[in-house]
Amino acid sequence: MPTVASLMLKLSRDAARAARSAASAASRCAEMVRRRGSDGAAAPDPLLRRSYNHPPRFANISIPDPPPVKFPVMEADMASDEALWALYERWCKAFNQERQPDEMARRFSKFKEVVLRVDRHNKANLSSKLGINKFADRKNIELMRMKRL
């Protein structure tokens, strides 16, 4: 059984610990009040690192997105396979895609599929519109490989 003296010693230690904690909190609060600007805005928390208190200098700089490349596709471009092939050659020039003739022949079916899918989607009067971009003749597996790089 603890003695009265040991209990009083424990209580005095607890009281001293509480007093130190209160003094520490009061000094932090006083520091924040001292740092408060004349406009009445709240002062930054002194316990946070400085980089969190101030936004980076370049925060207000906006970099415009590059304009999208428009690649128009007309109904006449989809009238036949020959017209689609001419469209494919025009697409290769527009997006600087250099292809060998055998590679073009291999990729043409994917390009044709994408063009017809984009046309069907755009004719459906949905809220979004699709377009032909530089990935129109790639297979999904190629796109996934590019994404991993």
C-alpha positions in Angstrom: 0.0 0.0 0.0 1.4 3.4 -1.0 2.2 5.8 1.7 0.8 9.3 1.9 4.2 10.8 1.0 4.5 8.7 -2.1 1.0 9.7 -3.3 1.8 13.4 -2.7 5.0 13.1 -4.6 3.2 11.5 -7.5 0.5 14.2 -7.5 3.1 16.9 -7.5 4.9 15.4 -10.5 1.6 15.2 -12.4 0.9 18.8 -11.5 4.3 19.9 -12.7 3.9 18.0 -16.0 0.5 19.6 -16.6 1.9 23.1 -15.8 4.8 22.6 -18.3 2.4 21.4 -21.0 0.1 24.4 -20.4 3.1 26.8 -20.5 4.3 25.3 -23.7 0.9 25.6 -25.3 0.6 29.2 -24.1 4.0 30.1 -25.6 3.0 28.6 -29.0 -0.2 30.6 -28.9 1.6 33.8 -28.0 4.0 33.3 -30.9 1.1 32.8 -33.3 -0.5 36.0 -32.0 2.8 37.9 -32.4 3.1 36.7 -36.0 -0.4 37.6 -36.9 -0.4 40.2 -39.6 -2.2 43.6 -39.4 -4.9 42.4 -41.7 -6.2 40.0 -39.0 -5.3 36.8 -41.0 -4.4 33.8 -39.0 -0.7 33.3 -38.6 0.9 30.1 -40.0 1.5 27.3 -37.6 5.1 27.6 -36.4 5.3 23.9 -35.9 4.9 23.2 -39.7 7.9 23.3 -42.0 8.4 26.6 -43.8 7.7 25.2 -47.2 4.1 24.3 -46.1 3.4 27.9 -44.9 4.2 29.6 -48.2 2.9 28.6 -51.6 5.6 28.0 -54.3 6.6 31.0 -56.3 5.4 29.5 -59.5 1.9 28.6 -58.2 0.2 31.4 -60.2 1.9 30.6 -63.5 -0.3 28.8 -65.9 1.1 26.9 -68.8 -1.3 26.6 -71.7 -2.0 23.2 -73.2 -0.8 22.8 -76.7 -3.6 23.2 -79.2 -5.1 19.8 -80.3 -4.3 18.7 -83.8 -7.5 18.7 -85.9 -7.7 15.9 -88.3 -11.0 16.3 -90.3 -12.6 13.2 -91.7 -15.3 13.6 -94.3 -18.0 11.2 -95.4 -16.2 10.8 -98.8 -13.1 9.6 -96.9 -15.1 6.5 -95.6 -16.8 5.7 -98.9 -14.6 2.8 -99.8 -11.4 1.0 -98.7 -9.4 3.0 -101.3 -10.7 6.3 -99.8 -9.8 5.0 -96.3 -6.3 4.1 -97.6 -5.9 7.7 -98.9 -7.2 8.9 -95.5 -4.6 6.7 -93.8 -1.8 8.1 -95.9 -3.0 11.6 -95.2 -3.1 10.7 -91.5 0.5 9.4 -91.6 1.7 12.8 -93.1 -0.4 14.9 -90.6 1.0 13.1 -87.6 4.5 12.5 -88.9 4.2 8.8 -88.7 6.7 7.2 -91.0 5.6 3.7 -92.0 7.0 1.1 -94.4 4.4 -0.1 -97.0 4.2 -3.6 -95.3 3.8 -2.0 -91.9 1.1 0.3 -93.3 -0.8 -2.7 -94.7 -0.6 -4.4 -91.4 -1.8 -1.4 -89.4 -4.5 -0.3 -91.9 -7.2 -2.6 -90.5 -6.8 -1.1 -87.0 -6.9 2.4 -88.4 -10.1 1.6 -90.4 -11.7 0.2 -87.3 -10.9 3.3 -85.2 -12.1 5.7 -87.9 -15.4 3.9 -88.3 -15.9 3.7 -84.5 -15.3 7.4 -84.1 -17.7 8.2 -86.9 -20.4 6.0 -85.4 -19.9 7.7 -82.0 -20.1 11.2 -83.4 -23.2 10.4 -85.4 -25.0 9.1 -82.3 -25.4 12.7 -81.0 -23.9 12.0 -77.7 -22.7 14.7 -75.3 -19.0 14.0 -76.2 -17.3 13.9 -79.5 -14.3 11.8 -80.5 -11.5 12.6 -82.9 -8.7 10.9 -84.7 -5.3 11.3 -83.0 -1.8 10.1 -83.5 -2.6 6.7 -81.9 -5.3 5.7 -84.4 -3.4 2.8 -86.0 -2.0 1.3 -82.8 -3.3 -1.9 -81.2 -4.3 -1.9 -77.5 -1.2 -3.9 -76.5 1.1 -1.3 -78.0 -0.7 1.5 -76.1 -0.3 -0.4 -72.9 3.4 -0.9 -73.5 3.8 2.8 -74.1 1.9 3.6 -70.9 4.3 1.4 -68.9 7.4 3.3 -70.1 
